[in-house]
Amino acid sequence: MSDETPICSAKGCRVAAVWVLAWNNPKIHTPERRKTWLACEEHREHLSQFLSVRGMLKEVVTLTEWESREA
């Protein structure tokens, strides 16, 4: 893994990310604003649930799909 390899956003995790969790906090962000967390396979569900119960999760896509949108 190089220094440029995206890593999982879960606390203490250093595994390469394969998922992008797009979210926003409706209390402080405009509806179109998207912040992102990255997730490995192991932490995808946990991070998704954390955002979902707070009403902030908007979308979960593969990192490859997300990067192709940004290009």
Buried (B, 14 or more C-beta within 10 A) or exposed (E): EEEEEBBBBBEEBEBBBBBBBBBBEEEEEEEEEBEBBBBBEEBBEEBBEBBEEEEBBBEBBEBEEBEEEEE
